[in-house]
Amino acid sequence: MDNRELLNLAYLRAFRLVAQTGSATRAAAALFRAQSAVTRSLQELEAAVGETLFERRSSGMLPTPAGRAVLQRCERIFAELEELARWCAARQSRRRSLTDSALPAYLLNTRRLQLLSALARHRHMPSAAQTLGISQPAVSSAIRIIESGAGMQLFYRSPRGLLLTSEGETFVLHVRRALNELRHIPDDIAALRGSIQGYVTVGALPLGRTLILPAAIARVAAQYPGVRIVTDESGYDTLVAGLRAGDIDFVLGALRANDAASGLANERLMSEDLVVLARRDHPLASARGLTLKDLASAQWILPRSQAPARGMFEALFKRAKLKPPMPSVETADLAVIRGVLLQTDMLAALSAQQLHYECESGQLAVLDIAMQNTRRDIGLIVRSGGTPSPAARALIDAIRLTVDKVARTTLVAMQ
C-alpha cells in the first residue's frame, strides 16, 4: 500500500487554471481569489513535487515538461471530481453547468477524501482513523462535511459495521479513481528524471500466475529496484471492480468477452488450450489416443461451476454426446490441485502453463487426448483510455517481453 502523502487538490485546481488561462491573474479571477493566493498555491505545489511547473514568459505562463505531466494527471483527476459534482447536483435537482471554479470546496480537501475512502474500505471508524493517524472524531467530522456537501447519506450502520449506501458506492467510486490518479503524480515526475519508481498493483488470475507474472516481476525488480509490486489473487469480479476504481492498475489472465460499455479493454497476448493432467504413474499416463469416453468415469478436479474453463470442459463432453463428469473436487487453487493430483488417481483439466514446473520435472503428465475448442486467450485487462503509472507501464512491458519469450520457447520445443 502506498502511504505517501498526496498532493493538495486545491493547489492542483489553481495550477490547472493557470495552465488553461496562461495567467495567474486570470486564474485568480476565475477562482474569486487574490492573485497572491494563486501564486502561493503554485509555489507550494512546485515545492511539493520538487520541479518548476511553469515557464514565466511575457506572453504568459507555459507548462514545463514536468508541468505537462502534472496537467495530464490533473485532467483525469478533475474529470472524476467534476462528474461526481454533477451527479450530486442532479440528485439534488440542482441541474446546472459546472465550471472548474464552481467545483465544490468539500471535494477539494485531499485528506478528507482519503478519510472517506479509508472508511469505505475498513467499514469501521476506529480502524479508518488508525490507518491515517488521526482521531475518530476527526473522521466523523470529515464524513459529516462530505455528506452535507453531497446532500445525501453515504453510510449506514449494520451488524457488519458501516456500509456504503447505494449512493455512497457511486460517490466513493469517483473519489477512489481521483485519489488513485493523484498518487501517480510524483512517479510521473520521477520518470521525467529517468527514475521508474512507485507501487503497481496487478490483479493476477490463474492463467498468468505461474510463468508470465513471476518472470516479468523478476525482470522489473532487476531493472527498476525502486518499483514495488503488489499482486491480488482475488476472483475475476473482485479484480475488475478494483480495476474500475483504480485500486488495481491492470489484470493479467484469461480474458472475458470485451464489452465496450464496460469501460475496460482487453489486450490479447497468447492463447492456450486446456489439457488433462495426472500424476506421472497414473494408469492412463502412458496410454495413447485417449478419448473422452475413456475419461468419463474418472474422478475429476474441476474449476467451480461459474468459471469459463468449467463451461468449456462440460461443452466438450456434450458435443461428444456424453454426460459431463461431476467433479470430486472444485477448486482453482493450484496448491490444492497439485497436492490432490500427486496423491490420487484424479484428473484435472486446466492450462498446462498453470502447473508447468510440475510437468517439466516429471511429477505430472499431460494425457494424450485432444481438448478441442477449449482455447482461451490470455492477456491484459485495463481501463479504457487510462494512463498507466510509470511502474505499471514497466511491468506491462516486461509481461509482453515474457510472453514473447514463452512463445519462442514453445515454438522451438514443437520443432
N, C-alpha and C positions, 0 to 999 in steps of 0.2 A: 504493500500500500504506500502510495506517495504522500508523505505527510508534510511536504514543503508548504510554506505559507503562500497563499495565492495572491495574485496582484489585485489591486483596488479597482473595482469595476467603475467607480465614479471617475477615477483618473483616466481609465481607458475610454470612457464616454467622451471626456474632454479631448483626449488625443484623437479620437476618431473624427470628431467635428472639426478640429484644426486641420486634419489631413483632407477632409472633404471640402472645406472652405478655403484652405490655404492661408488662413489668418487666425491668430489668437483673438484678435478684436472681433471678427465676425462670429467666431465660435462662442465667445463670451456673450455677445448679443443674443445668439440663439438659445443659450443656456440661462439667460437673465442673470448673469453673474459678472462680477468685475473682471476686467482683463487680467489683473494681478492674480486673481484666484485661479484662472485657467493656466497662467504661466507657472504658478506654483505646482499645480497638478502635473504639468508636463515635466517639471524639474524632479518631482518626487518619483514619477514613473521612470524617467531616464536613470535615476539613481538606483531604482529597484532592479532594472534589467541590466544596468552596467553598460549602456550604449547610448550614443546620441541618436535620437529618433527623427530629427528634422535638420535639414539644411536651411539656414536663415538667409534668404536672398531678398533683394529689393523687390522682386516680382512676387514674393510670397514665401511661404514655408512649404518645402517639399520633403516628403519622407525619404530618409536614407534607406539603404538595403535592410538594415535592422528594423526601421520604421515600417517598411513594406511587409516584412514578415509578421510584425505585430498586427498590422492593419488587416492582413489576411485572416488571422485568427479572430480579430475583433468583429469582422463581418459575420462570421459564423456565431460567435457568442451573442451579439446583439440581435441577430435574426431570430435566435431562440427566445430571447427575453421579450422582444417586440411581439412575436407571435403569441407568447404567453400573455402579455398585457392585453392584446386584442381579444384573446379568448376570455380573459377575466371580465373585460368591459362588456363583451357580448352576453356573458352570463348574468350581468347586472343590468342588461338592457341599456347600456351606455354606448351604443354603436356610434363610433366616430373615427375619423382617420387618426393614426398615431404617428407623430413625428419623433425623431430621436430625442429632441429636447423635452418631449412630453412623457418619456419613459418614466413610470412612477418611481419615486425615491426608494420605496420599500424593496424594489428589485435591484437596487444598485449597491447594496451592502453585501460584500462578498462573504464576510463572516456569518452573517445571518442566514444566507443561503446554504452555507456549509452546515450550519446547525440543523436546518430543515432536512437536508439530505442525510445527515447522520441519524436524526431521529427516525426518519423513514426506514433506514436500514436496521437500526437496533431495536426499534419499537419499544424502547424503554428509556425514559428521560434521564435517569442517573447514568446509564451507560453512554448515552449520547454526550452528556456533559463531561464525563471522564475522558472520552475519546478526544475531545477538543480542549481539555484542560480548563474548563470553566465551571461555574456553579450551576446547579439545577434551576434556580430562579432565573438565571440569565437565559437558559434555554426556553423556559416558559414565556419569558418576556418577548424573546425573538419570534416565537411561533405566534403569539398574540398579535404582534405588529404585522406579520405577514398575512395572517388570516383576516385582519382588519382591512389591510390594503387590498387584498384579493376579493373581499366581500363574500367569503364562503368559508365553511368549516373544512379543514384539510385532514383532521384526525378525529377518531372516536375511540373511546376506551372499550376494550373487550377482555375476556378472560386470558387472552394470549398477549395482552399488552396494548399499546397504542397502535392502531391500524389506520392506514390511509382510507379516506372516503373515496368514492369513485372520482370526485373532482380532484381530490388530493393526488390520486395516481397520475392524472394528466398533468397537474401542476408540477409535481416532482420530476416527472419525465423531462420536461423542458429545462428545469433547474439543473438536473444532473448532466444533461447534454451541454449546457452552457459552462458549468464548472469543469467538465472534462476537457472542453476546448481550452479553457483558461489555463489549466495546468500544463498545457503543451508549450506555452509561450517561452518560458526560459530555455526549453530544449530546442525550440526553433532558433533562438538567438545563439545558443551554443553551437548549433550546426553551421551557422554562418561563420563561426570562428574555426570550423574544422573539427569540432568535437561532437561525436554522437553519444548522447547520454540520455538518461531518463528511464522511466518504467514503461514496459509494454506488457499488457495482459492478453493472452491468447486463449480462446476457447478451443480446447483440444478434444475433438471427437475421436472415437476408437480407431478409425482408419488412418489417422495421421500421427498417432502417438508412438508407434514402435520404431519406425525407421526415419520418417521425414522430420518430425519435430526435434527429436534428440540431436540428429546430425546438424540441423540448422542452428539450434541453440549453441552447440559446440563451436560452430563457425563464428557466430556473433560474439560469443564470450572471448574467443581468441583475438578477434579483430577490434572489438569495442568493449573493453573492460568496464567502461562507465555505464553500460546498459544493464538494467535489472529486469529479468523476465519472470513473469508470474503465469502459471498455467491453471486453467479452470476446467475440470473434468466433469462438469455438470451435464445434464441431459440437453438435447438439442433446443427444446423450447426455452429453457432457462438461459442458455447461452445466447440465443437470439434476442431475448428480452434485454440482456446485459449489453449486447451489441448495439441495439437501438438506442439505449440510454447513454452509450459512450463509455460505460464502465469496462467493456471489453473492446479491444482495438480491432480484432478480427477473429474469425473462427476458421479452423482448419479441420477438414474431414470430409466425409461423404456429403455430396451436395444434394439438396432437395430441388424440386421444380423452382425455377426462377420466376417469381411473380413481381412484375414491375411495380405493382401497387404496394408491395411490402416495404419499400424503402431500402431494400437490400439488393446487392448484386453478387453474382457468382463469377468466379474465375476458375475454369477447369484446368487442372494441372496434369492429371493422368487418370487412367481407368483400370479397374481390376475386376475379374470375375470371382465369384465365390468358389471355394474349394472345400473338399471334405477332408478333415484331419482326424487322425487316430494315433495311438501310441505305436512305436516302431515295431513291436512284436504282436500287434493286433492280428487276429486271424485273417482279416481282409487286407492287411498291409502289403502282402506280396501278390495279391490277386490282380489279374489284368482284364481289361474290358468289362468292368463292372457296369451294371445298370441300376436304375432307381429301384427296380423291383428287388434287387439283391440287398438293398439297404432299407427297405420299407419296414422291416421288423426290428431294426436296430434300436438301441436306446440313444437318444439324441440330447445334446446340449444346444439350445437354440436361443436366439435373441427373444426379447419379450414380444408379445403379440402385436403391439403397435409399431414396432421397428420396421423400416423399409426392407431390411435384409430378410426378415421373417416372412414378409409378404412374397418376396421373390422366391424364397425356398418353397413355400407352400404352392405357389403357382406352378413351379417346376413339376411337382407331383401331380397336380390337377391336369396339366397338359398331357401327362402320360397316363391319364385315366386311373390314377392311384390315389388312395386316401392319404393325405399328408400325415406323417407321423406326429404323435403327440410328444412333446418334449418331456424328458425325465428331469431336466434342469433348465430353467430360464434365467439367463444372465448375460450381461455384456461385459462383466469383469474378467479381464484377461488372466488375472492370477487364479481366479476360480476355475476358468475354463482349462487352463494349463494343468492345474492340480488334479482335476477330475479326469481329464484325458489320460494323464500318466498313470493313474491308479485304477482305471476301469476299462471296460470294452466299449465305452460310449464313443460316439462320433460327434463332431462339431462341424457346422457349416459357417465359414467366415472367410475373410480375405487371408491368403497365405502370408501377406505382409504383417498381419497382426501378431503372428507367432513365428516370425521369420527366424529368429535366433534358435528356437527350439527345433525347427525343421532343419536349419543349417547344421546344427550339432548332432542330428540324427535321433533326437529324443522323440520327435513326432514325424509322421509320414503323411504325405498327400496321397489320398487314394486315387486310383486310376479310373476316374469317372468324369465325364464332361458335364459341367453345370451350365448348360446353355441358357442364354437370355438372363443371366444374373449379373451382368456387368454394371458396375457402379462407378460414377465419376467422383473423383477425389479432387478437392481444391480449396479455394479460399472463399469465404463469405465476408463481405464488407458492407458498410453503409454506403448507399448510393450518393455520389457527389461529395463524399467525405474527404478530408485531407489528413492522412495518417501522420502521426508524430514521426520525427526522425528515427527514433528507436524502433517503432513499428515498421517503418519502411525498410530498415536494415534487416529485420527479421524476415519480412516478406521476401526481400531479395535473396536472403540465404535459403529460404524454403524453395524458391524457384530453382536455384542452383542445385540444391539437394535432389529435387525431383529429376532434373536433367541428368544428374549422375546416376540415380537409380534406374532411369530409363535406359541409359547407355549400358549399364552393368547387366540389366535384364536382356538386352539385345545381344550382347556378347555371349551370354550363357545359352541363348537359344540357337546360336550358330554352330 
